[in-house]
Amino acid sequence: MFAACWELAAQFGVVAPIFLPTFSHVVIGLWHGLLDGDYAELVGASLYRALAGFLIAMIVGVPLGFATAQSKLLDMFVEPIVATGFPAPKIAFLPIFVLWFGVDHLSKILLVALVCVFPFIVAAHASASMVSRPQVWAARAMATTRFEMFYRIILPASLPSLMSGVRVAIPHALVTTFAAEMIAGGGGLGSELVYAQRFFQTARVFEILLIMLAIGYVMDVILLRVRTALLRWHEQAAFSD
């Protein structure tokens, strides 16, 4: 429906072609660009930055969130940092990151990590805090080691909340990557979008926007399938209840 309205508005001149090319023209240009490999390097650069920053954030944030749930002293130290950093506009740190780490991959990766680490800390802390106390006491009574406690009790019970944190962090990673590329350059889809806009290559602008939307959709679909596979036991238990 949206595509049909777009096509009709452009075909009948409701909007000038320089501002809104026809949907069919954009799709044809996108198809040729994908076949010719014009977008492969751009997509690869953006995905590399987003996923690398996302993984760094997960590796740091999840253990830290679990640790704060187990240690009140550590929680007292970390909680004000999270309360201050989570709602802060982290994109404002981009000029500093570019100054310190350059305009290439590293500055964007670290900025994505900074943005995504807070959802992981919050999700891990909340999920670990909601683990049933009787389960923990029973495990301790059976001389369960700390590693076994984490692996067999805390982690399985935390997975549903953690996967929700992952679903929040993935869009943050993509949006931060695209925004950083648009502002600082250095290649990638965001940088190419701004370049096309400067030279009034409107069709290419819309092609890149469609690619960005497709990446976000595909990533979310993949994540939902991974969640279903990992939490099949949880959904079955909820259904049986």
N, C-alpha and C positions, 0 to 999 in steps of 0.2 A: 504494500500500500504506500509506504513512504517512498520507495523507489519510483513507483508510478507517478506520484505527485511531483517528485523531483523532475522526472523526465518531461512531464507535461508543462511544468512551469518554465523549464529551459527551452523547450521546443517552441512554445507560443510567445517567447520573449517577455514573460512576466519579469524576469531578472536578466540583466545583460550577461552574455556568455562569458565575459571576462571575470564576472563575479560568480557565476554558476553555470559551468558547462553541463551538457546533458549527461544523465546517468549512464547511458549507453556508451558515450564517448569515454567516460572515466573508466568504465569496466573494460572496454577494449584496450585502452592504454595500459591499464593495470595487467591485463592478461599478457600483452606483448612484453611488458617490462619483466614479468615473472619468467616468461619463456626465455628471454634474452639474458636473464641473470642480473639485470640492472639493480635489483633490490636485495640480492643475496648477501652481499657484503654489509649493507646497511642494517638489515635485519639481524645478521650475525653479530655485529658490533653491539647493537642495542640489547639483544638477548644475553650476550656475554656479560655486559655490565649489570643488567638487572638480576640475573641469576647468581652471579658471583657475589654481589652485595647481599642478596637474599640469604645465601648459604652462610656467609660470614655472620650475619645477624642471627641466624638460627643456631649456629655453633656457639655463639657467645650468649645469646638471650635465653635459650632454653635451660642450660645448666644454671645460669644465674638466677632465673626465676624459681627453679626447684630449690636452689640453695637458700634463697630468701624465705621460702616457705618453711624451711627446716631450722633457720637461725634467726631469732628475733633481733640479735645485734646487727647482723648483716642487713636485715630488712630495714632497720632504723637508718642505716647509712644509704641504702639504695633507693628507698621509697621517695625521699625528697627529690632525688635526681630524676626519677621516672615522672613524678608529679610535675616537675618543671619542664622536662624535655619532651614528654609525650605530646602535649598540645602546642609546643613551640613550632613555628614555621621553619623547618629544617632547611628548606631551599635557600633561606637567607644566608646559610653558611657556605654556599657554593663559591662566592668570590674568595673566601679564605682557603677553601680546599683547592681551588685552582691555583692560587698563589703558592701553596705549599707543595702540591702534588702534580701540577701541570694540567693541561687541557685534555690529555688523552684518557685512557681507561681508568687509571687509579683514582683520580679525584671523583669520578662518577660512582665507581664501585664503593668507595668509602662513604660517600654521601648516602647511597642507597642503604648501606649497612646501618648508618646512623638512624635513618628513617624507620627501618624495619625492626631494629632491635627492641624497641619499646613494646610493640604488640606481642612479641615473643616472651618478653619478661613478664608482662601482665598475664598472658594466657597461661604460662607455665606456673606462675605463682598461684593464680586462682585455681587451676586444676589440681595442683599438689595440695593446696589447703583444703580442698573438698573431699579428699580421700577419707573413707570411713575410718574413724578412730578405732572402733573395735577390731577392724582388720589389722591395723598396725599393731595394736596391743597383743592380738593373738599371735602375730608373726614374731614379735619380740619375745613372747613367752616360749616360743619354740626355737629360740636361739638363732633366729634368721640373721644373716650378716647384712651389712648396709647395702652391699651390691645386690644381694638377692631381694632385699626389701624394695630397692628401686626398680629392679628388672621385673619382678614378679607381681608387685602390688601397685606401686606408685605410678610407674609408666603406663601400664594398661588402663588404669583408672583415669589417667590424665589425657589419654589420646583424643577423646572426643573434643575436649576443650582446646587442646593443642592444634588439632586440625582446623578448628574455627580461627585460631590465631594465624595459621598459615594462609587461610583464605582471605584474611584481612591484609596480610603482609604482601601477598603477590601483587595485587593492584597498586599498592603503595610503591613497590619496587619498580613497576613499569612506568607509572606516572612520574616518579622522581627521575628515572632515567631519561624519559622523553623531554621533561622540562629542563633538566640540566643540559642536555644536548642542544635544546633550542636557545638557551641563554649563553652557554659557554662555547658552543661549537665542538669541534673535535670529532666529527663524523657521527654516524648513526642516523636513525630515522628522524629524530627531532631536528638535528642540524640540517639535514636535507630538506625538511619541510620549510624551515625558515629561508633557506637559500632559494627554493622554488617560489616562495611568496614574494621575495624581494624582486624577482624578475617576472612577476605576474604570470607564472606558469601554473595557472589555477587548476587545470586538470591534474597536474602532478601533485599539487597540494592535496586534492581530494583522494588521489590514489594512495598517498602515504597515510592519510587519515583512515581509509578503509583497512589498510594493512595493520595499523595500530589497533583498531577495533577488533580485527580478526585475531590478532595475537592475544589480546585480553580474553576473548571468548574461548579460544582454544585452550589457553592456560587454565581457565576456570573449569572447563569440561574435564580436562585431564585430572585436575585436582579433585573434582567430585568423584571421578572413577577410582582414584587412589583411596580416597576417604571411604568409599563403599567397600573396597576390597579389604582395607585395614580394619574397618569397624563393623564387619559383617556380624561378628559375635555380639556387638553392642546393640545393633538394630534388631537382631533376633531376640535378645533378652528383653528389649523394650516391647517388642510385639507380643511376646509371651506373657508379659506382665499385664 
